[in-house]
């Protein structure tokens, strides 16, 4: 089963050495529950999106410092 991780923000640089990026954090969190899971990360904050909704079997959306109503592209 493939899990798509939509990374909507960036981990602060000071936290990356201890915790990694968001995709790595969620893979580590979900790994014990589903060792057969495969992951694909999309950096949506940088404009990278899946080609189709069925590209992955399930989706996880990370948090972000931005709000849905912020005037951003």
mmCIF file as Biopython writes it, N, C-alpha, C and O atoms, coordinates in Angstrom:
data_model
#
loop_
_atom_site.group_PDB
_atom_site.id
_atom_site.type_symbol
_atom_site.label_atom_id
_atom_site.label_alt_id
_atom_site.label_comp_id
_atom_site.label_asym_id
_atom_site.label_entity_id
_atom_site.label_seq_id
_atom_site.pdbx_PDB_ins_code
_atom_site.Cartn_x
_atom_site.Cartn_y
_atom_site.Cartn_z
_atom_site.occupancy
_atom_site.B_iso_or_equiv
_atom_site.auth_seq_id
_atom_site.auth_asym_id
_atom_site.pdbx_PDB_model_num
ATOM 1   N N  . UNK A ? 1  ? 0.848  -1.170 0.000   1.0 0.0 1  A 1 
ATOM 2   C CA . UNK A ? 1  ? 0.000  0.000  0.000   1.0 0.0 1  A 1 
ATOM 3   C C  . UNK A ? 1  ? 0.895  1.234  0.000   1.0 0.0 1  A 1 
ATOM 4   O O  . UNK A ? 1  ? 1.851  1.315  0.771   1.0 0.0 1  A 1 
ATOM 5   N N  . UNK A ? 2  ? 0.586  2.179  -0.854  1.0 0.0 2  A 1 
ATOM 6   C CA . UNK A ? 2  ? 1.366  3.415  -0.953  1.0 0.0 2  A 1 
ATOM 7   C C  . UNK A ? 2  ? 0.646  4.550  -0.237  1.0 0.0 2  A 1 
ATOM 8   O O  . UNK A ? 2  ? -0.538 4.803  -0.457  1.0 0.0 2  A 1 
ATOM 9   N N  . UNK A ? 3  ? 1.403  5.228  0.628   1.0 0.0 3  A 1 
ATOM 10  C CA . UNK A ? 3  ? 0.896  6.388  1.356   1.0 0.0 3  A 1 
ATOM 11  C C  . UNK A ? 3  ? 1.556  7.630  0.774   1.0 0.0 3  A 1 
ATOM 12  O O  . UNK A ? 3  ? 2.783  7.717  0.720   1.0 0.0 3  A 1 
ATOM 13  N N  . UNK A ? 4  ? 0.750  8.587  0.341   1.0 0.0 4  A 1 
ATOM 14  C CA . UNK A ? 4  ? 1.256  9.861  -0.154  1.0 0.0 4  A 1 
ATOM 15  C C  . UNK A ? 4  ? 1.318  10.857 0.990   1.0 0.0 4  A 1 
ATOM 16  O O  . UNK A ? 4  ? 0.348  11.032 1.727   1.0 0.0 4  A 1 
ATOM 17  N N  . UNK A ? 5  ? 2.460  11.506 1.134   1.0 0.0 5  A 1 
ATOM 18  C CA . UNK A ? 5  ? 2.634  12.518 2.175   1.0 0.0 5  A 1 
ATOM 19  C C  . UNK A ? 5  ? 2.699  13.871 1.491   1.0 0.0 5  A 1 
ATOM 20  O O  . UNK A ? 5  ? 3.641  14.163 0.754   1.0 0.0 5  A 1 
ATOM 21  N N  . UNK A ? 6  ? 1.684  14.699 1.743   1.0 0.0 6  A 1 
ATOM 22  C CA . UNK A ? 6  ? 1.637  16.040 1.177   1.0 0.0 6  A 1 
ATOM 23  C C  . UNK A ? 6  ? 2.280  16.983 2.186   1.0 0.0 6  A 1 
ATOM 24  O O  . UNK A ? 6  ? 1.657  17.366 3.176   1.0 0.0 6  A 1 
ATOM 25  N N  . UNK A ? 7  ? 3.529  17.353 1.926   1.0 0.0 7  A 1 
ATOM 26  C CA . UNK A ? 7  ? 4.282  18.212 2.838   1.0 0.0 7  A 1 
ATOM 27  C C  . UNK A ? 7  ? 3.921  19.671 2.547   1.0 0.0 7  A 1 
ATOM 28  O O  . UNK A ? 7  ? 4.350  20.241 1.543   1.0 0.0 7  A 1 
ATOM 29  N N  . UNK A ? 8  ? 3.134  20.258 3.433   1.0 0.0 8  A 1 
ATOM 30  C CA . UNK A ? 8  ? 2.630  21.614 3.221   1.0 0.0 8  A 1 
ATOM 31  C C  . UNK A ? 8  ? 3.479  22.673 3.905   1.0 0.0 8  A 1 
ATOM 32  O O  . UNK A ? 8  ? 3.153  23.859 3.856   1.0 0.0 8  A 1 
ATOM 33  N N  . UNK A ? 9  ? 4.563  22.255 4.541   1.0 0.0 9  A 1 
ATOM 34  C CA . UNK A ? 9  ? 5.455  23.192 5.217   1.0 0.0 9  A 1 
ATOM 35  C C  . UNK A ? 9  ? 6.828  22.574 5.380   1.0 0.0 9  A 1 
ATOM 36  O O  . UNK A ? 9  ? 7.064  21.431 4.991   1.0 0.0 9  A 1 
ATOM 37  N N  . UNK A ? 10 ? 7.721  23.340 5.955   1.0 0.0 10 A 1 
ATOM 38  C CA . UNK A ? 10 ? 9.088  22.900 6.176   1.0 0.0 10 A 1 
ATOM 39  C C  . UNK A ? 10 ? 9.378  22.843 7.668   1.0 0.0 10 A 1 
ATOM 40  O O  . UNK A ? 10 ? 8.921  23.694 8.431   1.0 0.0 10 A 1 
ATOM 41  N N  . UNK A ? 11 ? 10.127 21.850 8.073   1.0 0.0 11 A 1 
ATOM 42  C CA . UNK A ? 11 ? 10.585 21.753 9.455   1.0 0.0 11 A 1 
ATOM 43  C C  . UNK A ? 11 ? 11.640 22.839 9.658   1.0 0.0 11 A 1 
ATOM 44  O O  . UNK A ? 11 ? 12.502 23.013 8.797   1.0 0.0 11 A 1 
ATOM 45  N N  . UNK A ? 12 ? 11.599 23.576 10.775  1.0 0.0 12 A 1 
ATOM 46  C CA . UNK A ? 12 ? 12.645 24.570 11.025  1.0 0.0 12 A 1 
ATOM 47  C C  . UNK A ? 12 ? 14.033 23.913 10.992  1.0 0.0 12 A 1 
ATOM 48  O O  . UNK A ? 12 ? 14.218 22.805 11.494  1.0 0.0 12 A 1 
ATOM 49  N N  . UNK A ? 13 ? 14.982 24.603 10.404  1.0 0.0 13 A 1 
ATOM 50  C CA . UNK A ? 13 ? 16.335 24.061 10.236  1.0 0.0 13 A 1 
ATOM 51  C C  . UNK A ? 13 ? 16.942 23.575 11.546  1.0 0.0 13 A 1 
ATOM 52  O O  . UNK A ? 13 ? 17.686 22.594 11.551  1.0 0.0 13 A 1 
ATOM 53  N N  . UNK A ? 14 ? 16.642 24.235 12.643  1.0 0.0 14 A 1 
ATOM 54  C CA . UNK A ? 14 ? 17.227 23.852 13.934  1.0 0.0 14 A 1 
ATOM 55  C C  . UNK A ? 14 ? 16.710 22.506 14.426  1.0 0.0 14 A 1 
ATOM 56  O O  . UNK A ? 14 ? 17.353 21.877 15.267  1.0 0.0 14 A 1 
ATOM 57  N N  . UNK A ? 15 ? 15.569 22.050 13.925  1.0 0.0 15 A 1 
ATOM 58  C CA . UNK A ? 15 ? 14.986 20.786 14.372  1.0 0.0 15 A 1 
ATOM 59  C C  . UNK A ? 15 ? 15.322 19.601 13.461  1.0 0.0 15 A 1 
ATOM 60  O O  . UNK A ? 15 ? 15.163 18.450 13.867  1.0 0.0 15 A 1 
ATOM 61  N N  . UNK A ? 16 ? 15.778 19.867 12.254  1.0 0.0 16 A 1 
ATOM 62  C CA . UNK A ? 16 ? 16.043 18.787 11.299  1.0 0.0 16 A 1 
ATOM 63  C C  . UNK A ? 16 ? 17.082 17.791 11.809  1.0 0.0 16 A 1 
ATOM 64  O O  . UNK A ? 16 ? 16.866 16.589 11.656  1.0 0.0 16 A 1 
ATOM 65  N N  . UNK A ? 17 ? 18.205 18.222 12.412  1.0 0.0 17 A 1 
ATOM 66  C CA . UNK A ? 17 ? 19.182 17.223 12.871  1.0 0.0 17 A 1 
ATOM 67  C C  . UNK A ? 17 ? 18.604 16.218 13.877  1.0 0.0 17 A 1 
ATOM 68  O O  . UNK A ? 17 ? 18.979 15.045 13.866  1.0 0.0 17 A 1 
ATOM 69  N N  . UNK A ? 18 ? 17.707 16.670 14.730  1.0 0.0 18 A 1 
ATOM 70  C CA . UNK A ? 18 ? 17.147 15.779 15.754  1.0 0.0 18 A 1 
ATOM 71  C C  . UNK A ? 18 ? 15.947 14.988 15.267  1.0 0.0 18 A 1 
ATOM 72  O O  . UNK A ? 18 ? 15.728 13.861 15.712  1.0 0.0 18 A 1 
ATOM 73  N N  . UNK A ? 19 ? 15.156 15.567 14.350  1.0 0.0 19 A 1 
ATOM 74  C CA . UNK A ? 19 ? 13.876 14.950 13.996  1.0 0.0 19 A 1 
ATOM 75  C C  . UNK A ? 19 ? 13.703 14.638 12.514  1.0 0.0 19 A 1 
ATOM 76  O O  . UNK A ? 19 ? 12.808 13.873 12.155  1.0 0.0 19 A 1 
ATOM 77  N N  . UNK A ? 20 ? 14.521 15.201 11.656  1.0 0.0 20 A 1 
ATOM 78  C CA . UNK A ? 20 ? 14.369 15.005 10.219  1.0 0.0 20 A 1 
ATOM 79  C C  . UNK A ? 20 ? 13.278 15.885 9.639   1.0 0.0 20 A 1 
ATOM 80  O O  . UNK A ? 20 ? 12.724 16.749 10.319  1.0 0.0 20 A 1 
ATOM 81  N N  . UNK A ? 21 ? 12.986 15.652 8.385   1.0 0.0 21 A 1 
ATOM 82  C CA . UNK A ? 21 ? 11.923 16.408 7.715   1.0 0.0 21 A 1 
ATOM 83  C C  . UNK A ? 21 ? 10.588 15.733 7.977   1.0 0.0 21 A 1 
ATOM 84  O O  . UNK A ? 21 ? 10.543 14.613 8.486   1.0 0.0 21 A 1 
ATOM 85  N N  . UNK A ? 22 ? 9.500  16.410 7.631   1.0 0.0 22 A 1 
ATOM 86  C CA . UNK A ? 22 ? 8.168  15.884 7.932   1.0 0.0 22 A 1 
ATOM 87  C C  . UNK A ? 22 ? 7.942  14.483 7.370   1.0 0.0 22 A 1 
ATOM 88  O O  . UNK A ? 22 ? 7.378  13.630 8.055   1.0 0.0 22 A 1 
ATOM 89  N N  . UNK A ? 23 ? 8.368  14.238 6.150   1.0 0.0 23 A 1 
ATOM 90  C CA . UNK A ? 23 ? 8.125  12.914 5.563   1.0 0.0 23 A 1 
ATOM 91  C C  . UNK A ? 23 ? 8.811  11.831 6.393   1.0 0.0 23 A 1 
ATOM 92  O O  . UNK A ? 23 ? 8.221  10.781 6.649   1.0 0.0 23 A 1 
ATOM 93  N N  . UNK A ? 24 ? 10.042 12.076 6.812   1.0 0.0 24 A 1 
ATOM 94  C CA . UNK A ? 24 ? 10.763 11.091 7.637   1.0 0.0 24 A 1 
ATOM 95  C C  . UNK A ? 24 ? 10.082 10.888 8.984   1.0 0.0 24 A 1 
ATOM 96  O O  . UNK A ? 24 ? 10.023 9.766  9.488   1.0 0.0 24 A 1 
ATOM 97  N N  . UNK A ? 25 ? 9.567  11.968 9.571   1.0 0.0 25 A 1 
ATOM 98  C CA . UNK A ? 25 ? 8.874  11.860 10.859  1.0 0.0 25 A 1 
ATOM 99  C C  . UNK A ? 25 ? 7.656  10.944 10.752  1.0 0.0 25 A 1 
ATOM 100 O O  . UNK A ? 25 ? 7.446  10.082 11.605  1.0 0.0 25 A 1 
ATOM 101 N N  . UNK A ? 26 ? 6.864  11.130 9.712   1.0 0.0 26 A 1 
ATOM 102 C CA . UNK A ? 26 ? 5.652  10.330 9.566   1.0 0.0 26 A 1 
ATOM 103 C C  . UNK A ? 26 ? 5.958  8.892  9.166   1.0 0.0 26 A 1 
ATOM 104 O O  . UNK A ? 26 ? 5.259  7.973  9.592   1.0 0.0 26 A 1 
ATOM 105 N N  . UNK A ? 27 ? 6.980  8.685  8.365   1.0 0.0 27 A 1 
ATOM 106 C CA . UNK A ? 27 ? 7.385  7.319  8.025   1.0 0.0 27 A 1 
ATOM 107 C C  . UNK A ? 27 ? 7.824  6.573  9.280   1.0 0.0 27 A 1 
ATOM 108 O O  . UNK A ? 27 ? 7.497  5.398  9.448   1.0 0.0 27 A 1 
ATOM 109 N N  . UNK A ? 28 ? 8.564  7.245  10.163  1.0 0.0 28 A 1 
ATOM 110 C CA . UNK A ? 28 ? 8.997  6.615  11.415  1.0 0.0 28 A 1 
ATOM 111 C C  . UNK A ? 28 ? 7.802  6.340  12.331  1.0 0.0 28 A 1 
ATOM 112 O O  . UNK A ? 28 ? 7.759  5.315  13.011  1.0 0.0 28 A 1 
ATOM 113 N N  . UNK A ? 29 ? 6.845  7.250  12.345  1.0 0.0 29 A 1 
ATOM 114 C CA . UNK A ? 29 ? 5.662  7.077  13.183  1.0 0.0 29 A 1 
ATOM 115 C C  . UNK A ? 29 ? 4.807  5.908  12.698  1.0 0.0 29 A 1 
ATOM 116 O O  . UNK A ? 29 ? 4.341  5.107  13.509  1.0 0.0 29 A 1 
ATOM 117 N N  . UNK A ? 30 ? 4.597  5.802  11.394  1.0 0.0 30 A 1 
ATOM 118 C CA . UNK A ? 30 ? 3.726  4.769  10.833  1.0 0.0 30 A 1 
ATOM 119 C C  . UNK A ? 30 ? 4.432  3.440  10.596  1.0 0.0 30 A 1 
ATOM 120 O O  . UNK A ? 30 ? 3.775  2.404  10.496  1.0 0.0 30 A 1 
ATOM 121 N N  . UNK A ? 31 ? 5.750  3.453  10.504  1.0 0.0 31 A 1 
ATOM 122 C CA . UNK A ? 31 ? 6.520  2.259  10.179  1.0 0.0 31 A 1 
ATOM 123 C C  . UNK A ? 31 ? 6.191  1.027  11.011  1.0 0.0 31 A 1 
ATOM 124 O O  . UNK A ? 31 ? 5.959  -0.038 10.440  1.0 0.0 31 A 1 
ATOM 125 N N  . UNK A ? 32 ? 6.161  1.131  12.350  1.0 0.0 32 A 1 
ATOM 126 C CA . UNK A ? 32 ? 5.869  -0.051 13.155  1.0 0.0 32 A 1 
ATOM 127 C C  . UNK A ? 32 ? 4.462  -0.618 12.930  1.0 0.0 32 A 1 
ATOM 128 O O  . UNK A ? 32 ? 4.243  -1.818 13.092  1.0 0.0 32 A 1 
ATOM 129 N N  . UNK A ? 33 ? 3.528  0.229  12.562  1.0 0.0 33 A 1 
ATOM 130 C CA . UNK A ? 33 ? 2.146  -0.225 12.359  1.0 0.0 33 A 1 
ATOM 131 C C  . UNK A ? 33 ? 1.950  -0.869 10.993  1.0 0.0 33 A 1 
ATOM 132 O O  . UNK A ? 33 ? 1.023  -1.657 10.807  1.0 0.0 33 A 1 
ATOM 133 N N  . UNK A ? 34 ? 2.805  -0.543 10.048  1.0 0.0 34 A 1 
ATOM 134 C CA . UNK A ? 34 ? 2.636  -1.074 8.695   1.0 0.0 34 A 1 
ATOM 135 C C  . UNK A ? 34 ? 3.961  -1.203 7.980   1.0 0.0 34 A 1 
ATOM 136 O O  . UNK A ? 34 ? 4.272  -0.388 7.112   1.0 0.0 34 A 1 
ATOM 137 N N  . UNK A ? 35 ? 4.761  -2.221 8.328   1.0 0.0 35 A 1 
ATOM 138 C CA . UNK A ? 35 ? 6.064  -2.358 7.672   1.0 0.0 35 A 1 
ATOM 139 C C  . UNK A ? 35 ? 5.965  -2.578 6.166   1.0 0.0 35 A 1 
ATOM 140 O O  . UNK A ? 35 ? 6.952  -2.406 5.450   1.0 0.0 35 A 1 
ATOM 141 N N  . UNK A ? 36 ? 4.790  -2.955 5.681   1.0 0.0 36 A 1 
ATOM 142 C CA . UNK A ? 36 ? 4.618  -3.182 4.241   1.0 0.0 36 A 1 
ATOM 143 C C  . UNK A ? 36 ? 4.252  -1.896 3.496   1.0 0.0 36 A 1 
ATOM 144 O O  . UNK A ? 36 ? 4.114  -1.912 2.273   1.0 0.0 36 A 1 
ATOM 145 N N  . UNK A ? 37 ? 4.095  -0.792 4.215   1.0 0.0 37 A 1 
ATOM 146 C CA . UNK A ? 37 ? 3.715  0.471  3.579   1.0 0.0 37 A 1 
ATOM 147 C C  . UNK A ? 37 ? 4.869  1.050  2.775   1.0 0.0 37 A 1 
ATOM 148 O O  . UNK A ? 37 ? 6.037  0.935  3.149   1.0 0.0 37 A 1 
ATOM 149 N N  . UNK A ? 38 ? 4.509  1.674  1.661   1.0 0.0 38 A 1 
ATOM 150 C CA . UNK A ? 38 ? 5.456  2.367  0.796   1.0 0.0 38 A 1 
ATOM 151 C C  . UNK A ? 38 ? 5.045  3.841  0.830   1.0 0.0 38 A 1 
ATOM 152 O O  . UNK A ? 38 ? 3.853  4.141  0.889   1.0 0.0 38 A 1 
ATOM 153 N N  . UNK A ? 39 ? 6.002  4.759  0.795   1.0 0.0 39 A 1 
ATOM 154 C CA . UNK A ? 39 ? 5.697  6.173  0.933   1.0 0.0 39 A 1 
ATOM 155 C C  . UNK A ? 39 ? 6.175  6.962  -0.275  1.0 0.0 39 A 1 
ATOM 156 O O  . UNK A ? 39 ? 7.192  6.641  -0.891  1.0 0.0 39 A 1 
ATOM 157 N N  . UNK A ? 40 ? 5.420  7.996  -0.596  1.0 0.0 40 A 1 
ATOM 158 C CA . UNK A ? 40 ? 5.804  8.947  -1.651  1.0 0.0 40 A 1 
ATOM 159 C C  . UNK A ? 40 ? 5.513  10.323 -1.097  1.0 0.0 40 A 1 
ATOM 160 O O  . UNK A ? 40 ? 4.378  10.614 -0.721  1.0 0.0 40 A 1 
ATOM 161 N N  . UNK A ? 41 ? 6.527  11.176 -1.042  1.0 0.0 41 A 1 
ATOM 162 C CA . UNK A ? 41 ? 6.369  12.515 -0.489  1.0 0.0 41 A 1 
ATOM 163 C C  . UNK A ? 41 ? 6.269  13.541 -1.604  1.0 0.0 41 A 1 
ATOM 164 O O  . UNK A ? 41 ? 6.980  13.455 -2.606  1.0 0.0 41 A 1 
ATOM 165 N N  . UNK A ? 42 ? 5.384  14.512 -1.426  1.0 0.0 42 A 1 
ATOM 166 C CA . UNK A ? 42 ? 5.182  15.605 -2.384  1.0 0.0 42 A 1 
ATOM 167 C C  . UNK A ? 42 ? 5.384  16.917 -1.636  1.0 0.0 42 A 1 
ATOM 168 O O  . UNK A ? 42 ? 4.735  17.152 -0.617  1.0 0.0 42 A 1 
ATOM 169 N N  . UNK A ? 43 ? 6.272  17.771 -2.127  1.0 0.0 43 A 1 
ATOM 170 C CA . UNK A ? 43 ? 6.533  19.059 -1.489  1.0 0.0 43 A 1 
ATOM 171 C C  . UNK A ? 43 ? 5.559  20.099 -2.047  1.0 0.0 43 A 1 
ATOM 172 O O  . UNK A ? 43 ? 5.934  20.927 -2.877  1.0 0.0 43 A 1 
ATOM 173 N N  . UNK A ? 44 ? 4.324  20.047 -1.592  1.0 0.0 44 A 1 
ATOM 174 C CA . UNK A ? 44 ? 3.291  20.910 -2.167  1.0 0.0 44 A 1 
ATOM 175 C C  . UNK A ? 44 ? 3.566  22.387 -1.909  1.0 0.0 44 A 1 
ATOM 176 O O  . UNK A ? 44 ? 3.153  23.237 -2.698  1.0 0.0 44 A 1 
ATOM 177 N N  . UNK A ? 45 ? 4.261  22.706 -0.810  1.0 0.0 45 A 1 
ATOM 178 C CA . UNK A ? 45 ? 4.614  24.109 -0.562  1.0 0.0 45 A 1 
ATOM 179 C C  . UNK A ? 45 ? 5.519  24.626 -1.681  1.0 0.0 45 A 1 
ATOM 180 O O  . UNK A ? 45 ? 5.518  25.820 -1.979  1.0 0.0 45 A 1 
ATOM 181 N N  . UNK A ? 46 ? 6.282  23.738 -2.294  1.0 0.0 46 A 1 
ATOM 182 C CA . UNK A ? 46 ? 7.163  24.107 -3.394  1.0 0.0 46 A 1 
ATOM 183 C C  . UNK A ? 46 ? 6.555  23.885 -4.762  1.0 0.0 46 A 1 
ATOM 184 O O  . UNK A ? 46 ? 7.239  24.038 -5.774  1.0 0.0 46 A 1 
ATOM 185 N N  . UNK A ? 47 ? 5.264  23.520 -4.815  1.0 0.0 47 A 1 
ATOM 186 C CA . UNK A ? 47 ? 4.577  23.349 -6.092  1.0 0.0 47 A 1 
ATOM 187 C C  . UNK A ? 47 ? 4.563  21.930 -6.635  1.0 0.0 47 A 1 
ATOM 188 O O  . UNK A ? 47 ? 4.158  21.724 -7.779  1.0 0.0 47 A 1 
ATOM 189 N N  . UNK A ? 48 ? 4.988  20.951 -5.857  1.0 0.0 48 A 1 
ATOM 190 C CA . UNK A ? 48 ? 4.980  19.552 -6.312  1.0 0.0 48 A 1 
ATOM 191 C C  . UNK A ? 48 ? 3.696  18.869 -5.838  1.0 0.0 48 A 1 
ATOM 192 O O  . UNK A ? 48 ? 3.437  18.772 -4.638  1.0 0.0 48 A 1 
ATOM 193 N N  . UNK A ? 49 ? 2.906  18.401 -6.792  1.0 0.0 49 A 1 
ATOM 194 C CA . UNK A ? 49 ? 1.626  17.765 -6.490  1.0 0.0 49 A 1 
ATOM 195 C C  . UNK A ? 49 ? 1.531  16.399 -7.174  1.0 0.0 49 A 1 
ATOM 196 O O  . UNK A ? 49 ? 2.208  16.162 -8.174  1.0 0.0 49 A 1 
ATOM 197 N N  . UNK A ? 50 ? 0.699  15.502 -6.646  1.0 0.0 50 A 1 
ATOM 198 C CA . UNK A ? 50 ? 0.481  14.228 -7.345  1.0 0.0 50 A 1 
ATOM 199 C C  . UNK A ? 50 ? -0.225 14.476 -8.676  1.0 0.0 50 A 1 
ATOM 200 O O  . UNK A ? 50 ? -0.942 15.463 -8.840  1.0 0.0 50 A 1 
ATOM 201 N N  . UNK A ? 51 ? -0.012 13.574 -9.609  1.0 0.0 51 A 1 
ATOM 202 C CA . UNK A ? 51 ? -0.659 13.696 -10.917 1.0 0.0 51 A 1 
ATOM 203 C C  . UNK A ? 51 ? -2.149 13.357 -10.866 1.0 0.0 51 A 1 
ATOM 204 O O  . UNK A ? 51 ? -2.939 13.889 -11.646 1.0 0.0 51 A 1 
ATOM 205 N N  . UNK A ? 52 ? -2.528 12.467 -9.941  1.0 0.0 52 A 1 
ATOM 206 C CA . UNK A ? 52 ? -3.925 12.032 -9.854  1.0 0.0 52 A 1 
ATOM 207 C C  . UNK A ? 52 ? -4.228 11.585 -8.422  1.0 0.0 52 A 1 
ATOM 208 O O  . UNK A ? 52 ? -3.319 11.169 -7.704  1.0 0.0 52 A 1 
ATOM 209 N N  . UNK A ? 53 ? -5.490 11.663 -7.999  1.0 0.0 53 A 1 
ATOM 210 C CA . UNK A ? 53 ? -5.855 11.253 -6.636  1.0 0.0 53 A 1 
ATOM 211 C C  . UNK A ? 53 ? -5.569 9.781  -6.350  1.0 0.0 53 A 1 
ATOM 212 O O  . UNK A ? 53 ? -5.327 9.410  -5.202  1.0 0.0 53 A 1 
ATOM 213 N N  . UNK A ? 54 ? -5.595 8.950  -7.373  1.0 0.0 54 A 1 
ATOM 214 C CA . UNK A ? 54 ? -5.369 7.521  -7.142  1.0 0.0 54 A 1 
ATOM 215 C C  . UNK A ? 54 ? -3.901 7.115  -7.286  1.0 0.0 54 A 1 
ATOM 216 O O  . UNK A ? 54 ? -3.586 5.927  -7.365  1.0 0.0 54 A 1 
ATOM 217 N N  . UNK A ? 55 ? -3.007 8.104  -7.318  1.0 0.0 55 A 1 
ATOM 218 C CA . UNK A ? 55 ? -1.577 7.816  -7.385  1.0 0.0 55 A 1 
ATOM 219 C C  . UNK A ? 55 ? -1.099 7.098  -6.121  1.0 0.0 55 A 1 
ATOM 220 O O  . UNK A ? 55 ? -0.132 6.337  -6.160  1.0 0.0 55 A 1 
ATOM 221 N N  . UNK A ? 56 ? -1.778 7.344  -5.012  1.0 0.0 56 A 1 
ATOM 222 C CA . UNK A ? 56 ? -1.480 6.667  -3.749  1.0 0.0 56 A 1 
ATOM 223 C C  . UNK A ? 56 ? -2.782 6.099  -3.191  1.0 0.0 56 A 1 
ATOM 224 O O  . UNK A ? 56 ? -3.873 6.533  -3.562  1.0 0.0 56 A 1 
ATOM 225 N N  . UNK A ? 57 ? -2.650 5.126  -2.299  1.0 0.0 57 A 1 
ATOM 226 C CA . UNK A ? 57 ? -3.829 4.481  -1.711  1.0 0.0 57 A 1 
ATOM 227 C C  . UNK A ? 57 ? -4.409 5.275  -0.545  1.0 0.0 57 A 1 
ATOM 228 O O  . UNK A ? 57 ? -5.598 5.164  -0.246  1.0 0.0 57 A 1 
ATOM 229 N N  . UNK A ? 58 ? -3.584 6.062  0.104   1.0 0.0 58 A 1 
ATOM 230 C CA . UNK A ? 58 ? -4.010 6.889  1.221   1.0 0.0 58 A 1 
ATOM 231 C C  . UNK A ? 58 ? -3.166 8.146  1.258   1.0 0.0 58 A 1 
ATOM 232 O O  . UNK A ? 58 ? -2.069 8.184  0.702   1.0 0.0 58 A 1 
ATOM 233 N N  . UNK A ? 59 ? -3.680 9.172  1.913   1.0 0.0 59 A 1 
ATOM 234 C CA . UNK A ? 59 ? -2.997 10.463 1.937   1.0 0.0 59 A 1 
ATOM 235 C C  . UNK A ? 59 ? -2.845 10.972 3.357   1.0 0.0 59 A 1 
ATOM 236 O O  . UNK A ? 59 ? -3.729 10.794 4.195   1.0 0.0 59 A 1 
ATOM 237 N N  . UNK A ? 60 ? -1.711 11.607 3.615   1.0 0.0 60 A 1 
ATOM 238 C CA . UNK A ? 60 ? -1.430 12.256 4.880   1.0 0.0 60 A 1 
ATOM 239 C C  . UNK A ? 60 ? -0.994 13.681 4.550   1.0 0.0 60 A 1 
ATOM 240 O O  . UNK A ? 60 ? -0.134 13.887 3.693   1.0 0.0 60 A 1 
ATOM 241 N N  . UNK A ? 61 ? -1.579 14.653 5.222   1.0 0.0 61 A 1 
ATOM 242 C CA . UNK A ? 61 ? -1.233 16.060 4.994   1.0 0.0 61 A 1 
ATOM 243 C C  . UNK A ? 61 ? -0.543 16.586 6.244   1.0 0.0 61 A 1 
ATOM 244 O O  . UNK A ? 61 ? -1.101 16.541 7.340   1.0 0.0 61 A 1 
ATOM 245 N N  . UNK A ? 62 ? 0.681  17.085 6.068   1.0 0.0 62 A 1 
ATOM 246 C CA . UNK A ? 62 ? 1.426  17.602 7.210   1.0 0.0 62 A 1 
ATOM 247 C C  . UNK A ? 62 ? 0.885  18.969 7.625   1.0 0.0 62 A 1 
ATOM 248 O O  . UNK A ? 62 ? 0.085  19.578 6.915   1.0 0.0 62 A 1 
ATOM 249 N N  . UNK A ? 63 ? 1.321  19.424 8.750   1.0 0.0 63 A 1 
ATOM 250 C CA . UNK A ? 63 ? 0.993  20.767 9.206   1.0 0.0 63 A 1 
ATOM 251 C C  . UNK A ? 63 ? 1.847  21.804 8.492   1.0 0.0 63 A 1 
ATOM 252 O O  . UNK A ? 63 ? 2.770  21.471 7.749   1.0 0.0 63 A 1 
ATOM 253 N N  . UNK A ? 64 ? 1.523  23.049 8.731   1.0 0.0 64 A 1 
ATOM 254 C CA . UNK A ? 64 ? 2.251  24.144 8.108   1.0 0.0 64 A 1 
ATOM 255 C C  . UNK A ? 64 ? 2.129  25.378 8.981   1.0 0.0 64 A 1 
ATOM 256 O O  . UNK A ? 64 ? 1.182  25.515 9.756   1.0 0.0 64 A 1 
ATOM 257 N N  . UNK A ? 65 ? 3.092  26.272 8.849   1.0 0.0 65 A 1 
ATOM 258 C CA . UNK A ? 65 ? 2.983  27.549 9.558   1.0 0.0 65 A 1 
ATOM 259 C C  . UNK A ? 65 ? 2.030  28.500 8.853   1.0 0.0 65 A 1 
ATOM 260 O O  . UNK A ? 65 ? 1.661  29.540 9.400   1.0 0.0 65 A 1 
ATOM 261 N N  . UNK A ? 66 ? 1.634  28.144 7.640   1.0 0.0 66 A 1 
ATOM 262 C CA . UNK A ? 66 ? 0.718  28.958 6.858   1.0 0.0 66 A 1 
ATOM 263 C C  . UNK A ? 66 ? -0.720 28.570 7.134   1.0 0.0 66 A 1 
ATOM 264 O O  . UNK A ? 66 ? -0.998 27.419 7.474   1.0 0.0 66 A 1 
ATOM 265 N N  . UNK A ? 67 ? -1.628 29.505 6.995   1.0 0.0 67 A 1 
ATOM 266 C CA . UNK A ? 67 ? -3.035 29.244 7.162   1.0 0.0 67 A 1 
ATOM 267 C C  . UNK A ? 67 ? -3.736 29.150 5.816   1.0 0.0 67 A 1 
ATOM 268 O O  . UNK A ? 67 ? -3.240 29.663 4.813   1.0 0.0 67 A 1 
ATOM 269 N N  . UNK A ? 68 ? -4.868 28.507 5.796   1.0 0.0 68 A 1 
ATOM 270 C CA . UNK A ? 68 ? -5.611 28.307 4.554   1.0 0.0 68 A 1 
ATOM 271 C C  . UNK A ? 68 ? -6.048 29.646 3.936   1.0 0.0 68 A 1 
ATOM 272 O O  . UNK A ? 68 ? -6.248 29.726 2.724   1.0 0.0 68 A 1 
ATOM 273 N N  . UNK A ? 69 ? -6.194 30.674 4.742   1.0 0.0 69 A 1 
ATOM 274 C CA . UNK A ? 69 ? -6.647 31.954 4.229   1.0 0.0 69 A 1 
ATOM 275 C C  . UNK A ? 69 ? -5.494 32.937 3.964   1.0 0.0 69 A 1 
ATOM 276 O O  . UNK A ? 69 ? -5.741 34.084 3.592   1.0 0.0 69 A 1 
ATOM 277 N N  . UNK A ? 70 ? -4.238 32.498 4.153   1.0 0.0 70 A 1 
ATOM 278 C CA . UNK A ? 70 ? -3.097 33.355 3.817   1.0 0.0 70 A 1 
ATOM 279 C C  . UNK A ? 70 ? -3.074 33.600 2.318   1.0 0.0 70 A 1 
ATOM 280 O O  . UNK A ? 70 ? -3.393 32.708 1.531   1.0 0.0 70 A 1 
ATOM 281 N N  . UNK A ? 71 ? -2.702 34.791 1.930   1.0 0.0 71 A 1 
ATOM 282 C CA . UNK A ? 71 ? -2.664 35.146 0.511   1.0 0.0 71 A 1 
ATOM 283 C C  . UNK A ? 71 ? -1.339 34.685 -0.099  1.0 0.0 71 A 1 
ATOM 284 O O  . UNK A ? 71 ? -0.413 35.472 -0.294  1.0 0.0 71 A 1 
ATOM 285 N N  . UNK A ? 72 ? -1.280 33.385 -0.393  1.0 0.0 72 A 1 
ATOM 286 C CA . UNK A ? 72 ? -0.086 32.757 -0.946  1.0 0.0 72 A 1 
ATOM 287 C C  . UNK A ? 72 ? -0.453 32.021 -2.234  1.0 0.0 72 A 1 
ATOM 288 O O  . UNK A ? 72 ? -1.610 31.646 -2.429  1.0 0.0 72 A 1 
ATOM 289 N N  . UNK A ? 73 ? 0.534  31.813 -3.116  1.0 0.0 73 A 1 
ATOM 290 C CA . UNK A ? 73 ? 0.223  31.077 -4.354  1.0 0.0 73 A 1 
ATOM 291 C C  . UNK A ? 73 ? -0.122 29.613 -4.089  1.0 0.0 73 A 1 
ATOM 292 O O  . UNK A ? 73 ? -0.406 28.866 -5.026  1.0 0.0 73 A 1 
#
